Structure formats: structure tokens, C-alpha cells
């Protein structure tokens, strides 16, 4: 059916744009809702008393917090950056080590080296060169007295890095060994298993394998140079027995309350010397090294004949040995 004119006109009005006139309000829609009203309420005495008690309770239980922050102490900053050394982010570990180095350079560390060494020393084996370099910088900033006291512990981490499968970790560990020999050589060569164990570690690094890649050749040349320093320190420096006896006296050794359980100190030292675990004097270290001297010189001669950087460092190592034994 055809629509009527009235229906068509009503439909057209729905789509017709309203005409606005100056001075007159805009026409309101059919579903307009007036929201200009305001609600009011009365509060009686009982309700007012309950509201007052509630506001008083909130004022007591939720005190105002001050926006002012107290400055962090050196110890708290040190502990904060020390915890970030275990971060998974390489940049975070690098920056934390740099901050720790800066804090140590201001003065003595707020924590003893034995406390934070197990958290920092494993970073010598980190996959990132920046982290390993910053770890070595931190060690260089440590007081020499602390390094001497913890030289045996540092040596364990350094030797573990020297036999790593990654050439970069080996080179960084050899740098750390060179630094350790410059600052605590006597403690390194005279500590428990410091002489024999470190010689075996150098042999494991060198492997006397002359079919090397370029990375292996760089590691071998570096190892031979550090080995020459190690032999020079070990075959020339001896322990101060007076200081050893003074340390024993400070610790109350021997324990006189148990004389039947004690063995002579000199007998124990001689047993350690013969086994090569606690080589306190030069003669005992020479005796131990002379057992493997012929094979060692033969391998050095082969390395010298190899030429290149390895041959130069092997020649320097042989010259050092000749000056010690001939």
C-alpha cells in the first residue's frame, strides 16, 4: 500500500535538521532527562555520633606518611648494588659492579671481603666481557690486606676460570691470576694446594697441543707469560715462619689442654711439604717442581719451536727457569 502524505511528512521530520534561532535555546530531544536537581538528607544525632567515631578511628589507624626520604647510607647502597650482581640483565650486572667499585674506592668496603666475595667472584666466569672486566676492576680496588687474607678463596675461582671451555673466560681468568700474583704472590704459592694445584692448572690450560686455533694460541701465549711470573714468585719468595708462629700463638696453637692428641707442628709441616700441599719455603717448592722439570722443559722447547706469540712467551719462560736452576 502506498503511504499517506501524513506518514511521509512525519518520517521526513525525523531526518530534518532543526533550525536554530538567535536568542532561543536549542530544542530538547524527546528522551531528555533533567539532572539539575540536588538531593538533600537529614543527619540525626545518633548518625552524627557514629560518623564522628568512624573518622576518629581512621585518623588514628592511618597516620600521615611523610614524603621526605632519608639519605641512604654507604652500607645500604653497597648491599643494594651487591644484590643486583645476580641480575639476569648484562647491563644491570655491569653497572652494579661499577657502582661497587666506586664505593670501595671511597674507603674500606662496608662489608668484609669474605662476606661478599662468593657473590662477586663467580662473575669472573660470566659470558659478558664487560662484566668480567668490571669484576677485575673491583678486585683491583680492594685493599691489599683484604686480598692477602682471601687469596686462597680467590685462587679457587681464578683456577676454575682458567680451565673454562670459553677462550674469553680463560683470558679474563689469566688476567685475574696475573693481578693476584702481583698483590698476594706469597699467599698464592704457599697456600694449601697453591703450588702443585696451580701448576697442574697451567698444564691443563696449555695442554701442550700445537695444533691450535687463533683463540687457543692467544690463550696459550697469555698462559705462558703468567706461568713465568708464577714460577718467578714461587721459586724466589719464601714464607715468614715468624709470622706463622705468631699467628699460631694468637689462635692458641698448640692446644695444651689436649697434649695426647697433638702432633708436632714441624712434623705436620714436613708432611705437607713432601706432599706439596702447603709449600711454605722455596726449597720445598723447588723439590716438587724438579720432579716434573725434564718433561716441562721438553714441552717448553716444543712450544718455542712453534714460533709466533706462543714461541716468544715459551722462550721467556725457559729463560726464567734457567735463571732459577742454573
Helices and strands as residue ranges (DSSP letters): H 5-14, H 45-61, H 74-83, G 84-86, H 90-106, H 113-120, G 121-125, H 129-141, H 144-149, H 151-162, H 167-190, H 196-206, H 214-234, H 241-250, G 256-261, H 265-275, H 282-291, H 293-306, H 308-325
